[in-house]
């Protein structure tokens, strides 16, 4: 399941983040890549422990917790602190699959990467290339969203970022461990939840709404890892 989440950030929040990222000190992205991924990765990143990365990451996590579409689609149990990257001057990231498990910085805990996420900070017209290409069930899907928007997709997906030949592509990326491990089950719950919400808007007193809510929660109870 690939889900576009529009307007994660307001215009004011977006401008504040962009200004900070424009003035940031970037390092070679291969420093944070595994041995195999480093050969395909050609970008720059903020050092994960830098004060700016920590500050912006905490801000994004707080924003996610208040966003109903993200909560419905991801059913998050744990979220790895967001990181930040920049692609320019032909930078790209070849085909790869994200690691299955990540260590949480400065803790003994680990997170299973059920979902990958990218938040865009650059407008599509500000750079050429830089599409996030995700190999979906029905073939490759190219994603290049407006600034402030986010895309969620399965961590198990083969994906890549095409070369940026003009301008710069600024983004945040991170991983989520969901309450529901299996993508097909999570997709069913998402569709059911969206249908319940739509019914609540059109006919809130309809008796089927309560029954559907019961089905949703019973499925979540059955499929949840916790």
Phi and psi in degrees as GROMACS dihedral restraints (atoms count N, CA, C in turn):
[ dihedral_restraints ]
;  ai    aj    ak    al  type     phi  dphi    fc
    3     4     5     6     1  -113.6    20    10
    4     5     6     7     1   125.4    20    10
    6     7     8     9     1  -126.3    20    10
    7     8     9    10     1   123.9    20    10
    9    10    11    12     1   -87.2    20    10
   10    11    12    13     1   131.8    20    10
   12    13    14    15     1  -117.4    20    10
   13    14    15    16     1   102.7    20    10
   15    16    17    18     1   -76.8    20    10
   16    17    18    19     1   152.0    20    10
   18    19    20    21     1    52.2    20    10
   19    20    21    22     1    47.3    20    10
   21    22    23    24     1   -62.9    20    10
   22    23    24    25     1   -37.4    20    10
   24    25    26    27     1  -112.9    20    10
   25    26    27    28     1   142.7    20    10
   27    28    29    30     1   -73.2    20    10
   28    29    30    31     1   166.3    20    10
   30    31    32    33     1   -61.0    20    10
   31    32    33    34     1   -38.3    20    10
   33    34    35    36     1   -65.7    20    10
   34    35    36    37     1   -45.1    20    10
   36    37    38    39     1   -63.5    20    10
   37    38    39    40     1   -41.0    20    10
   39    40    41    42     1   -62.1    20    10
   40    41    42    43     1   -44.7    20    10
   42    43    44    45     1   -64.4    20    10
   43    44    45    46     1   -38.2    20    10
   45    46    47    48     1   -64.3    20    10
   46    47    48    49     1   -42.6    20    10
   48    49    50    51     1   -66.2    20    10
   49    50    51    52     1   -43.2    20    10
   51    52    53    54     1   -62.4    20    10
   52    53    54    55     1   -44.5    20    10
   54    55    56    57     1   -60.2    20    10
   55    56    57    58     1   -41.3    20    10
   57    58    59    60     1   -66.6    20    10
   58    59    60    61     1   -41.6    20    10
   60    61    62    63     1   -69.9    20    10
   61    62    63    64     1   -33.7    20    10
   63    64    65    66     1   -62.9    20    10
   64    65    66    67     1   -30.1    20    10
   66    67    68    69     1   -98.7    20    10
   67    68    69    70     1     4.2    20    10
   69    70    71    72     1   -75.7    20    10
   70    71    72    73     1   160.2    20    10
   72    73    74    75     1   -99.4    20    10
   73    74    75    76     1   117.6    20    10
   75    76    77    78     1  -101.0    20    10
   76    77    78    79     1   153.7    20    10
   78    79    80    81     1  -125.8    20    10
   79    80    81    82     1   167.2    20    10
   81    82    83    84     1   -60.8    20    10
   82    83    84    85     1   125.3    20    10
   84    85    86    87     1   -64.4    20    10
   85    86    87    88     1   -19.9    20    10
   87    88    89    90     1   -68.5    20    10
   88    89    90    91     1   -14.3    20    10
   90    91    92    93     1   -65.9    20    10
   91    92    93    94     1   -24.7    20    10
   93    94    95    96     1  -107.7    20    10
   94    95    96    97     1    11.9    20    10
   96    97    98    99     1  -102.5    20    10
   97    98    99   100     1   151.8    20    10
   99   100   101   102     1   -70.0    20    10
  100   101   102   103     1   174.0    20    10
  102   103   104   105     1   -58.7    20    10
  103   104   105   106     1   -47.1    20    10
  105   106   107   108     1   -70.5    20    10
  106   107   108   109     1   -42.6    20    10
  108   109   110   111     1   -68.1    20    10
  109   110   111   112     1   -30.5    20    10
  111   112   113   114     1   -60.9    20    10
  112   113   114   115     1   -29.4    20    10
  114   115   116   117     1   -72.3    20    10
  115   116   117   118     1   -21.6    20    10
  117   118   119   120     1  -103.4    20    10
  118   119   120   121     1    -8.2    20    10
  120   121   122   123     1  -101.6    20    10
  121   122   123   124     1   123.0    20    10
  123   124   125   126     1  -136.3    20    10
  124   125   126   127     1    81.6    20    10
  126   127   128   129     1  -152.4    20    10
  127   128   129   130     1  -173.4    20    10
  129   130   131   132     1  -123.2    20    10
  130   131   132   133     1   151.7    20    10
  132   133   134   135     1  -137.1    20    10
  133   134   135   136     1   157.1    20    10
  135   136   137   138     1   -76.6    20    10
  136   137   138   139     1   136.4    20    10
  138   139   140   141     1   -54.7    20    10
  139   140   141   142     1   126.8    20    10
  141   142   143   144     1   -56.0    20    10
  142   143   144   145     1   -29.9    20    10
  144   145   146   147     1   -90.8    20    10
  145   146   147   148     1     1.1    20    10
  147   148   149   150     1   -66.8    20    10
  148   149   150   151     1   147.0    20    10
  150   151   152   153     1   -54.5    20    10
  151   152   153   154     1   -38.8    20    10
  153   154   155   156     1   -67.1    20    10
  154   155   156   157     1   -43.8    20    10
  156   157   158   159     1   -61.6    20    10
  157   158   159   160     1   -41.7    20    10
  159   160   161   162     1   -65.2    20    10
  160   161   162   163     1   -44.5    20    10
  162   163   164   165     1   -62.7    20    10
  163   164   165   166     1   -49.6    20    10
  165   166   167   168     1   -67.6    20    10
  166   167   168   169     1   -35.5    20    10
  168   169   170   171     1   -63.5    20    10
  169   170   171   172     1   -43.4    20    10
  171   172   173   174     1   -64.0    20    10
  172   173   174   175     1   -36.6    20    10
  174   175   176   177     1   -63.6    20    10
  175   176   177   178     1   -44.3    20    10
  177   178   179   180     1   -64.7    20    10
  178   179   180   181     1   -42.2    20    10
  180   181   182   183     1   -60.5    20    10
  181   182   183   184     1   -41.3    20    10
  183   184   185   186     1   -64.3    20    10
  184   185   186   187     1   -40.3    20    10
  186   187   188   189     1   -65.0    20    10
  187   188   189   190     1   -41.4    20    10
  189   190   191   192     1   -60.8    20    10
  190   191   192   193     1   -40.7    20    10
  192   193   194   195     1   -63.7    20    10
  193   194   195   196     1   -19.2    20    10
  195   196   197   198     1  -105.0    20    10
  196   197   198   199     1    10.0    20    10
  198   199   200   201     1  -106.3    20    10
  199   200   201   202     1   111.1    20    10
  201   202   203   204     1   -63.5    20    10
  202   203   204   205     1   -35.9    20    10
  204   205   206   207     1   -67.7    20    10
  205   206   207   208     1   -40.9    20    10
  207   208   209   210     1   -62.5    20    10
  208   209   210   211     1   -45.4    20    10
  210   211   212   213     1   -62.5    20    10
  211   212   213   214     1   -38.2    20    10
  213   214   215   216     1   -69.5    20    10
  214   215   216   217     1   -42.0    20    10
  216   217   218   219     1   -77.9    20    10
  217   218   219   220     1   -39.0    20    10
  219   220   221   222     1   -92.0    20    10
  220   221   222   223     1   -29.9    20    10
  222   223   224   225     1    45.2    20    10
  223   224   225   226     1    59.1    20    10
  225   226   227   228     1   -69.9    20    10
  226   227   228   229     1   136.6    20    10
  228   229   230   231     1  -102.5    20    10
  229   230   231   232     1   -46.5    20    10
  231   232   233   234     1  -140.3    20    10
  232   233   234   235     1   145.9    20    10
  234   235   236   237     1  -128.6    20    10
  235   236   237   238     1   126.5    20    10
  237   238   239   240     1   -71.9    20    10
  238   239   240   241     1   141.2    20    10
  240   241   242   243     1   -52.7    20    10
  241   242   243   244     1   129.6    20    10
  243   244   245   246     1   -60.1    20    10
  244   245   246   247     1   146.8    20    10
  246   247   248   249     1  -117.3    20    10
  247   248   249   250     1   171.8    20    10
  249   250   251   252     1  -137.0    20    10
  250   251   252   253     1   137.2    20    10
  252   253   254   255     1  -135.8    20    10
  253   254   255   256     1   164.7    20    10
  255   256   257   258     1  -137.9    20    10
  256   257   258   259     1   131.0    20    10
  258   259   260   261     1  -115.1    20    10
  259   260   261   262     1   131.1    20    10
  261   262   263   264     1  -162.5    20    10
  262   263   264   265     1   170.7    20    10
  264   265   266   267     1    52.9    20    10
  265   266   267   268     1    43.5    20    10
  267   268   269   270     1    84.3    20    10
  268   269   270   271     1     3.9    20    10
  270   271   272   273     1   -61.9    20    10
  271   272   273   274     1   142.8    20    10
  273   274   275   276     1  -152.5    20    10
  274   275   276   277     1   178.6    20    10
  276   277   278   279     1  -141.7    20    10
  277   278   279   280     1   110.8    20    10
  279   280   281   282     1   -67.7    20    10
  280   281   282   283     1   177.2    20    10
  282   283   284   285     1   -54.2    20    10
  283   284   285   286     1   132.2    20    10
  285   286   287   288     1  -161.5    20    10
  286   287   288   289     1   162.9    20    10
  288   289   290   291     1  -117.9    20    10
  289   290   291   292     1   133.2    20    10
  291   292   293   294     1   -64.6    20    10
  292   293   294   295     1   152.9    20    10
  294   295   296   297     1   -57.9    20    10
  295   296   297   298     1   147.7    20    10
  297   298   299   300     1   -73.9    20    10
  298   299   300   301     1   -32.0    20    10
  300   301   302   303     1  -136.2    20    10
  301   302   303   304     1   136.0    20    10
  303   304   305   306     1  -121.7    20    10
  304   305   306   307     1   143.9    20    10
  306   307   308   309     1   -81.4    20    10
  307   308   309   310     1   139.7    20    10
  309   310   311   312     1   -80.7    20    10
  310   311   312   313     1   125.0    20    10
  312   313   314   315     1   -54.3    20    10
  313   314   315   316     1   137.1    20    10
  315   316   317   318     1    59.4    20    10
  316   317   318   319     1    33.0    20    10
  318   319   320   321     1  -153.2    20    10
  319   320   321   322     1   161.8    20    10
  321   322   323   324     1   -83.7    20    10
  322   323   324   325     1     2.3    20    10
  324   325   326   327     1   -86.6    20    10
  325   326   327   328     1   158.0    20    10
  327   328   329   330     1  -131.3    20    10
  328   329   330   331     1   156.3    20    10
  330   331   332   333     1  -126.2    20    10
  331   332   333   334     1   131.8    20    10
  333   334   335   336     1   -82.7    20    10
  334   335   336   337     1   131.1    20    10
  336   337   338   339     1   -89.0    20    10
  337   338   339   340     1    74.7    20    10
  339   340   341   342     1   -66.4    20    10
  340   341   342   343     1   -38.0    20    10
  342   343   344   345     1  -130.2    20    10
  343   344   345   346     1   142.2    20    10
  345   346   347   348     1  -107.3    20    10
  346   347   348   349     1   150.5    20    10
  348   349   350   351     1  -138.6    20    10
  349   350   351   352     1   143.1    20    10
  351   352   353   354     1  -131.1    20    10
  352   353   354   355     1   127.8    20    10
  354   355   356   357     1  -107.7    20    10
  355   356   357   358     1   126.2    20    10
  357   358   359   360     1   -91.0    20    10
  358   359   360   361     1   133.0    20    10
  360   361   362   363     1  -110.7    20    10
  361   362   363   364     1   -12.0    20    10
  363   364   365   366     1  -107.5    20    10
  364   365   366   367     1   141.1    20    10
  366   367   368   369     1   -71.7    20    10
  367   368   369   370     1   146.8    20    10
  369   370   371   372     1   -55.3    20    10
  370   371   372   373     1   -33.4    20    10
  372   373   374   375     1   -77.5    20    10
  373   374   375   376     1    -6.9    20    10
  375   376   377   378     1   -84.6    20    10
  376   377   378   379     1    -9.7    20    10
  378   379   380   381     1  -151.7    20    10
  379   380   381   382     1   151.9    20    10
  381   382   383   384     1  -102.9    20    10
  382   383   384   385     1   142.1    20    10
  384   385   386   387     1    79.1    20    10
  385   386   387   388     1  -154.3    20    10
  387   388   389   390     1    74.8    20    10
  388   389   390   391     1    15.2    20    10
  390   391   392   393     1   -70.7    20    10
  391   392   393   394     1   138.3    20    10
  393   394   395   396     1   -86.2    20    10
  394   395   396   397     1   113.8    20    10
  396   397   398   399     1  -106.1    20    10
  397   398   399   400     1   116.5    20    10
  399   400   401   402     1  -111.1    20    10
  400   401   402   403     1   128.0    20    10
  402   403   404   405     1   -79.8    20    10
  403   404   405   406     1   104.3    20    10
  405   406   407   408     1   -95.0    20    10
  406   407   408   409     1   176.1    20    10
  408   409   410   411     1   -57.1    20    10
  409   410   411   412     1   -33.3    20    10
  411   412   413   414     1  -101.7    20    10
  412   413   414   415     1    16.3    20    10
  414   415   416   417     1   114.1    20    10
  415   416   417   418     1  -176.6    20    10
  417   418   419   420     1   -71.1    20    10
  418   419   420   421     1   140.1    20    10
  420   421   422   423     1  -121.1    20    10
  421   422   423   424     1   128.3    20    10
  423   424   425   426     1   -96.1    20    10
  424   425   426   427     1   127.6    20    10
  426   427   428   429     1  -121.6    20    10
  427   428   429   430     1   123.9    20    10
  429   430   431   432     1  -147.8    20    10
  430   431   432   433     1    90.0    20    10
  432   433   434   435     1   -94.5    20    10
  433   434   435   436     1   160.6    20    10
  435   436   437   438     1   -61.6    20    10
  436   437   438   439     1   156.5    20    10
  438   439   440   441     1   -60.1    20    10
  439   440   441   442     1   137.9    20    10
  441   442   443   444     1    92.4    20    10
  442   443   444   445     1    -7.3    20    10
  444   445   446   447     1   -97.1    20    10
  445   446   447   448     1   160.2    20    10
  447   448   449   450     1  -133.2    20    10
  448   449   450   451     1   150.2    20    10
  450   451   452   453     1  -122.0    20    10
  451   452   453   454     1   137.5    20    10
  453   454   455   456     1  -111.1    20    10
  454   455   456   457     1   137.8    20    10
  456   457   458   459     1  -153.5    20    10
  457   458   459   460     1   159.3    20    10
  459   460   461   462     1   -60.7    20    10
  460   461   462   463     1   135.2    20    10
  462   463   464   465     1   -64.2    20    10
  463   464   465   466     1   -19.3    20    10
  465   466   467   468     1   -80.8    20    10
  466   467   468   469     1    -4.6    20    10
  468   469   470   471     1   -73.7    20    10
  469   470   471   472     1   140.3    20    10
  471   472   473   474     1   -73.7    20    10
  472   473   474   475     1   129.2    20    10
  474   475   476   477     1  -151.3    20    10
  475   476   477   478     1   167.3    20    10
  477   478   479   480     1  -156.0    20    10
  478   479   480   481     1   164.5    20    10
  480   481   482   483     1  -118.1    20    10
  481   482   483   484     1   123.5    20    10
  483   484   485   486     1   -74.2    20    10
  484   485   486   487     1   157.7    20    10
  486   487   488   489     1   -58.2    20    10
  487   488   489   490     1   137.7    20    10
  489   490   491   492     1   -92.8    20    10
  490   491   492   493     1   111.1    20    10
  492   493   494   495     1   -99.5    20    10
  493   494   495   496     1   -11.1    20    10
  495   496   497   498     1  -148.8    20    10
  496   497   498   499     1   139.2    20    10
  498   499   500   501     1    73.5    20    10
  499   500   501   502     1  -160.1    20    10
  501   502   503   504     1  -137.9    20    10
  502   503   504   505     1   141.0    20    10
  504   505   506   507     1  -108.9    20    10
  505   506   507   508     1   112.0    20    10
  507   508   509   510     1  -103.4    20    10
  508   509   510   511     1   135.2    20    10
  510   511   512   513     1  -156.1    20    10
  511   512   513   514     1   163.9    20    10
  513   514   515   516     1  -114.3    20    10
  514   515   516   517     1   148.2    20    10
  516   517   518   519     1  -141.6    20    10
  517   518   519   520     1   147.9    20    10
  519   520   521   522     1  -166.8    20    10
  520   521   522   523     1   176.6    20    10
  522   523   524   525     1  -130.0    20    10
  523   524   525   526     1   152.1    20    10
  525   526   527   528     1  -127.7    20    10
  526   527   528   529     1   132.8    20    10
  528   529   530   531     1   -94.5    20    10
  529   530   531   532     1   121.6    20    10
  531   532   533   534     1   -91.2    20    10
  532   533   534   535     1   157.4    20    10
  534   535   536   537     1   -60.7    20    10
  535   536   537   538     1   -29.3    20    10
  537   538   539   540     1  -115.5    20    10
  538   539   540   541     1   112.7    20    10
  540   541   542   543     1   -68.5    20    10
  541   542   543   544     1   -42.7    20    10
  543   544   545   546     1   -80.8    20    10
  544   545   546   547     1   128.5    20    10
  546   547   548   549     1   -63.2    20    10
  547   548   549   550     1   -39.5    20    10
  549   550   551   552     1   -64.6    20    10
  550   551   552   553     1   -38.1    20    10
  552   553   554   555     1   -70.2    20    10
  553   554   555   556     1   -40.9    20    10
  555   556   557   558     1   -63.2    20    10
  556   557   558   559     1   -36.8    20    10
  558   559   560   561     1   -64.7    20    10
  559   560   561   562     1   -42.1    20    10
  561   562   563   564     1   -63.1    20    10
  562   563   564   565     1   -42.7    20    10
  564   565   566   567     1   -64.9    20    10
  565   566   567   568     1   -37.4    20    10
  567   568   569   570     1   -64.9    20    10
  568   569   570   571     1   -46.7    20    10
  570   571   572   573     1   -62.7    20    10
  571   572   573   574     1   -39.8    20    10
  573   574   575   576     1   -66.0    20    10
  574   575   576   577     1   -43.9    20    10
  576   577   578   579     1   -63.7    20    10
  577   578   579   580     1   -41.7    20    10
  579   580   581   582     1   -64.8    20    10
  580   581   582   583     1   -36.5    20    10
  582   583   584   585     1   -67.4    20    10
  583   584   585   586     1   -39.5    20    10
  585   586   587   588     1   -63.8    20    10
  586   587   588   589     1   -42.0    20    10
  588   589   590   591     1   -65.7    20    10
  589   590   591   592     1   -38.2    20    10
  591   592   593   594     1   -66.0    20    10
  592   593   594   595     1   -41.0    20    10
  594   595   596   597     1   -64.0    20    10
  595   596   597   598     1   -36.6    20    10
  597   598   599   600     1   -63.7    20    10
  598   599   600   601     1   -29.6    20    10
  600   601   602   603     1   -81.0    20    10
  601   602   603   604     1   -37.1    20    10
  603   604   605   606     1   -88.6    20    10
  604   605   606   607     1   -34.2    20    10
  606   607   608   609     1  -152.4    20    10
  607   608   609   610     1    73.5    20    10
  609   610   611   612     1   -61.4    20    10
  610   611   612   613     1   -20.8    20    10
  612   613   614   615     1   -95.1    20    10
  613   614   615   616     1     3.4    20    10
  615   616   617   618     1   -64.0    20    10
  616   617   618   619     1   129.6    20    10
  618   619   620   621     1   -62.5    20    10
  619   620   621   622     1   -25.8    20    10
  621   622   623   624     1   -67.6    20    10
  622   623   624   625     1   -22.1    20    10
  624   625   626   627     1   -62.2    20    10
  625   626   627   628     1   -44.4    20    10
  627   628   629   630     1   -66.1    20    10
  628   629   630   631     1   -39.5    20    10
  630   631   632   633     1   -65.6    20    10
  631   632   633   634     1   -42.3    20    10
  633   634   635   636     1   -64.2    20    10
  634   635   636   637     1   -37.5    20    10
  636   637   638   639     1   -62.7    20    10
  637   638   639   640     1   -37.5    20    10
  639   640   641   642     1   -64.5    20    10
  640   641   642   643     1   -42.4    20    10
  642   643   644   645     1   -61.2    20    10
  643   644   645   646     1   -44.6    20    10
  645   646   647   648     1   -57.9    20    10
  646   647   648   649     1   -51.8    20    10
  648   649   650   651     1   -70.1    20    10
  649   650   651   652     1   -31.4    20    10
  651   652   653   654     1   -70.5    20    10
  652   653   654   655     1   -37.0    20    10
  654   655   656   657     1   -66.4    20    10
  655   656   657   658     1   -42.4    20    10
  657   658   659   660     1   -62.7    20    10
  658   659   660   661     1   -39.1    20    10
  660   661   662   663     1   -63.1    20    10
  661   662   663   664     1   -38.8    20    10
  663   664   665   666     1   -73.0    20    10
  664   665   666   667     1   -38.0    20    10
  666   667   668   669     1   -96.3    20    10
  667   668   669   670     1   -12.2    20    10
  669   670   671   672     1   -67.9    20    10
  670   671   672   673     1   144.8    20    10
  672   673   674   675     1   -79.2    20    10
  673   674   675   676     1   -12.6    20    10
